[in-house]
Amino acid sequence: GKDSKDGKDKASKGKGKGEEEKGKEEEEEEAGSGSTGGGSQEEQIRQRAEEILKKLPKLFDVEAVQTIYPTTYAESMNTVLAQECIRYNALLSVMQRSLSEVIRALQGLVSMSPDLEAVSNAIFDNRVPESWEAKAVPESEAAKQLGRGSSGALPVHQRLDPKRLPVPSIYWISGFFFPQAFLTGTLQNFARKYTMPIDTVSFNFRIMDFLKAENAKATPPPQDGCYIRGLFLEGARWNYENHLLGESRPKELFTDLPVVWMKPEQHREKPDQGIYNCPVYKTLTRAGTLSTTGHSTNFVMYLELPSS
């Protein structure tokens, strides 16, 4: 009887010890999971800043870009490429500097200035800091991806890296800081190719709704002009069956516009019917500074879309 009682005592003690260890393990797991998703505000900002900083690509070697693609009479895009690289470098420099300073300020190595506090608060609220927006493509997908530190920032950078990718057959016009320079360069290339005065050359617009932007690598570039993608329609949609501009579907404010062929032509006469002169803006707000052309600096061009 005594041996039996001792055995029961040992069993119960062993069981209690096992439950105690199990309880400790569960507490440790809860504490571990809480440390990744929780923690103090400062700790969350620091972790997020380090994450974004780690994913930022290196600055462009502008001198190398200009060596590979020097400024030539026959290719205006080389100048556009160098200008875009310089602008992206300005954005990346601001991001790298502010992120590094925020991390140092949170570690107590430097004082937290009002500018750094604004950046840290934006990171905590998952917003793009104003100091980044000032150097970024206005309200673009690129700025949002870079601000969130997502892996989407890398393809944006690689599209402009001549060592990584060849000249694209379909240009992502939303990724340009200054799309007007890109469009002017396209007209210049055409005018110089055929020795025409550039002021006699303008764009014809063809909606290539049979081309898929995701198959850009398999699509050969046009002989003249360029294919562009990345435009959105507000309050309308493209009708793929009738190949015309159509009414929006219910609760569908924004829709993708298909690939557009920007085709330069000399002495082109604009059609007086069957098209809608759709204004293209860089941002949804359309606000901008009035330029010498009489248009807002936010205005890019009028796009002729077939319409009934």
ABEGO torsion letter per residue (X at the ends): XAAAAAAAAAAAAAAAAAAAAAAAAAAAAAAAAAAAABEBAAAAAAAAAAAAAAABBBBBBAAAAAAABBBBAABAAAAAAAAAAAAAAAAAAAAAAAAAAAAAAAAGABBBBAAAAAAAAAAAAGBBBAAAAAABBBGBAAAAAAAAGBAAAAAAAAAABAAABBBBABBBAAABABAAAAAAAAAAAAAAAAGBBAAABBBBBBBBAABBAAAAAABBBBABEBBBBGBBBBGBBBBAAAGBBBBBBBGBABBBBBBBBBBBBBGBBBBABGBBBBBBBABAAGBBBBBAAGBBAABABBBBBBBX
